[in-house]
């Protein structure tokens, strides 16, 4: 993924759900956040803003934990909402 990000010179990354297998996060202090996000996406090209939405596996855990501002404080790349609205000009 880091190689693709580098080749494409990405400005941001969109994660379309199922951020944490198998059962989301327990809470905003769950070490899975580091083990499956912070410590995985370490390539320089991926140090951009991540826009993450929740998938079915995320709802198996504490979905509100992923929406917590605490995670953004722990890793400023992380930005998660239930949904995003994109306004694109023509």
HELIX and SHEET records of a PDB file:
HELIX    1   1 UNK A    2  UNK A    8  1                                   7    
HELIX    2   2 UNK A   32  UNK A   33  1                                   2    
HELIX    3   3 UNK A   34  UNK A   38  3                                   5    
HELIX    4   4 UNK A   44  UNK A   46  5                                   3    
HELIX    5   5 UNK A   56  UNK A   59  1                                   4    
HELIX    6   6 UNK A   63  UNK A   67  1                                   5    
HELIX    7   7 UNK A   69  UNK A   74  1                                   6    
SHEET    1   A 3 UNK A  12  UNK A  15  0                                        
SHEET    2   A 3 UNK A  49  UNK A  52  1                                        
SHEET    3   A 3 UNK A  78  UNK A  80  1                                        
END                                                                             
